[in-house]
Amino acid sequence: MSTVGNSTNIFWQESPVGKLERQKLLHQKSCVVWITGLSGSGKSTLACSLSRELFTRGNLSYVLDGDNLRHGLNQDLGFKADDRTENIRRVGEVAKLFADAGLICIASLISPYRKDRDSCRAMLPDANFIEVFMNMPLTLCEERDPKGLYKLARAGKIKGFTGIDDPYEPPLNCEIEIKQKAGVCPTPGAMAGEVVTYLEEKGYLQHQ
């Protein structure tokens, strides 16, 4: 018997169909592609482009977008440090379930705190956690400002905004780093291609 939290009457129910069988059915190896970076760095753009590219190749993926999840699963959470940590914990648990189902889960969130991202990495028992760092300068993200949030933060109308008055802790050992080349941002297709190449090299897209 295992215990969870304060409960003592919860038992883990094993599935009659295992992860390896599900991966074989989908002809792929599952993983979590965790895209992190400042607001406006291109996380959602990469997530959508990557998902489309994988689909065209016959690989099944699902995007967990930070904003989308705050409309439902995490709608009760704010943006204080504790809420941010809980937000990432929940997404990590969901991403783990998608990976267990045999999918390539693409999580796209600012996820500003290193310890929270590391906790999500630790959830994957087989270490299939691929951290993608959108290493774009703050000045570029502010210029883009697709949601107008930086202007509000600079004006003091939003408190605790990542990159302005709340820190962003960049990854120390990410698997993939995407940044400008000669001052030019890569296209969505090029970014997706970089991630797909990594997945191919590591055997995630090979038919099982």
C-alpha positions in Angstrom: 0.0 0.0 0.0 1.2 3.5 -0.8 0.2 6.8 0.8 -0.3 10.1 -1.0 -0.4 13.3 1.1 -2.6 12.9 4.1 -4.6 10.0 2.6 -4.0 6.4 3.5 -6.7 4.7 1.4 -5.3 5.5 -2.1 -3.8 2.7 -4.2 -1.9 2.9 -7.4 -3.9 1.1 -10.2 -1.6 -0.5 -12.8 -2.8 -0.3 -16.4 -3.1 -3.6 -18.4 -1.5 -1.7 -21.3 2.0 -0.4 -20.7 4.0 2.6 -22.0 6.1 0.5 -24.3 3.0 -1.0 -25.9 1.5 2.4 -26.4 4.8 3.7 -28.0 4.8 0.7 -30.3 1.2 1.4 -31.3 2.2 5.0 -32.1 5.5 4.1 -33.8 7.5 6.6 -31.7 9.3 7.1 -28.4 7.6 9.5 -26.0 9.1 12.4 -24.3 8.5 15.9 -22.9 9.8 18.8 -24.9 9.8 21.7 -22.3 10.1 25.1 -24.0 11.1 27.9 -21.6 11.9 31.6 -22.0 10.7 35.1 -21.5 7.3 36.3 -22.7 7.6 37.2 -26.3 10.6 34.9 -26.9 8.7 32.7 -29.3 7.8 29.7 -27.2 4.2 29.3 -28.5 5.4 29.9 -32.1 7.9 27.1 -31.8 5.5 24.8 -30.0 2.9 25.2 -32.8 5.4 24.9 -35.6 7.0 21.8 -34.0 3.6 20.2 -33.4 2.7 20.7 -37.1 6.0 19.4 -38.3 5.7 16.3 -36.2 2.2 15.7 -37.5 3.3 15.9 -41.1 5.9 13.2 -40.3 3.3 11.0 -38.7 4.2 11.6 -35.1 1.6 12.3 -32.5 2.2 15.2 -30.1 0.2 17.5 -27.9 0.9 21.1 -26.9 0.4 22.2 -23.3 0.4 26.0 -23.6 0.8 28.0 -20.4 -1.9 30.5 -21.2 -4.3 27.9 -22.3 -3.9 25.9 -19.1 -4.7 29.0 -17.0 -8.1 29.1 -18.6 -8.9 25.7 -17.1 -6.6 23.5 -15.1 -4.8 26.4 -13.4 -7.4 29.1 -13.5 -7.3 29.2 -9.7 -3.6 30.3 -9.6 -2.1 33.7 -9.7 1.4 34.8 -10.4 3.0 34.9 -7.0 6.1 32.7 -6.5 4.1 29.9 -4.8 1.4 30.0 -7.4 4.0 29.9 -10.2 5.6 26.8 -8.6 2.2 25.1 -8.3 1.4 26.0 -11.9 4.6 24.3 -13.1 4.1 21.3 -10.9 0.6 20.7 -12.3 1.8 21.0 -15.9 4.7 18.7 -15.1 2.4 16.1 -13.8 0.1 16.4 -16.9 3.1 16.3 -19.2 4.3 13.1 -17.5 0.9 11.5 -18.2 1.0 12.5 -21.8 4.5 11.0 -22.1 3.3 7.8 -20.3 0.5 7.6 -22.9 3.2 7.4 -25.6 2.9 11.0 -27.0 5.5 13.6 -27.6 4.3 16.3 -25.1 5.3 19.9 -25.9 5.0 22.1 -22.9 5.3 25.9 -23.6 5.6 28.0 -20.5 7.8 30.9 -19.2 8.5 28.6 -16.2 10.9 31.2 -14.8 12.4 29.3 -11.8 15.1 26.7 -12.4 14.1 24.6 -9.4 10.6 24.2 -10.8 11.8 23.1 -14.2 14.3 20.7 -12.6 11.4 19.2 -10.5 9.5 18.5 -13.7 12.6 16.9 -15.2 12.9 14.6 -12.2 9.3 13.4 -12.7 10.3 11.5 -15.9 11.6 8.2 -14.6 13.5 7.5 -17.9 15.0 11.0 -18.2 13.1 11.8 -21.4 12.9 15.5 -20.6 14.2 17.8 -23.3 14.6 21.4 -22.2 14.5 24.0 -25.0 15.7 27.5 -24.0 14.4 30.3 -26.1 17.4 32.5 -25.4 16.1 35.8 -26.8 17.2 39.2 -25.4 14.8 41.1 -23.2 15.0 44.1 -25.6 13.8 41.9 -28.5 10.9 40.5 -26.4 9.9 44.0 -25.3 9.9 45.1 -28.9 7.7 42.3 -29.9 5.4 42.6 -26.8 2.6 40.7 -28.6 0.3 40.9 -25.6 1.2 44.4 -24.5 2.3 43.1 -21.2 5.8 44.6 -21.0 4.3 48.1 -21.5 1.9 47.5 -18.6 4.7 46.1 -16.5 6.9 49.1 -17.2 4.1 51.4 -16.3 3.6 49.6 -13.0 0.2 48.3 -13.9 1.4 44.7 -13.7 3.4 43.5 -10.7 5.8 40.5 -10.6 6.3 40.4 -14.3 9.1 38.0 -15.4 12.1 39.9 -16.7 11.0 43.3 -15.3 10.4 43.0 -11.6 10.5 39.2 -11.2 13.5 37.1 -12.2 14.0 34.6 -15.0 16.5 32.0 -14.2 18.0 30.6 -17.5 18.7 26.9 -17.8 22.3 25.8 -16.9 22.3 22.5 -18.9 19.5 22.6 -21.4 19.4 20.1 -24.3 18.6 22.8 -27.0 19.3 26.5 -27.0 17.6 28.6 -29.7 18.9 32.2 -30.2 19.6 34.8 -32.8 22.3 34.3 -35.4 24.1 37.4 -36.5 21.3 39.4 -34.9 18.6 37.6 -36.9 16.0 35.3 -35.3 15.5 31.9 -36.9 12.2 31.3 -38.6 9.5 29.1 -37.0 10.4 26.4 -39.5 14.1 26.6 -38.7 13.4 26.4 -35.0 11.1 23.4 -35.3 13.7 21.8 -37.6 16.4 22.1 -34.9 14.2 20.4 -32.4 13.1 17.7 -34.9 16.8 17.0 -35.8 17.5 16.5 -32.1 14.6 14.1 -31.7 15.6 12.2 -34.7 19.2 11.8 -33.5 18.0 10.6 -30.1 15.7 8.0 -31.6 12.3 9.5 -30.6 10.9 9.6 -34.1 12.0 6.1 -35.2 9.4 3.5 -35.6 9.4 1.1 -32.7 
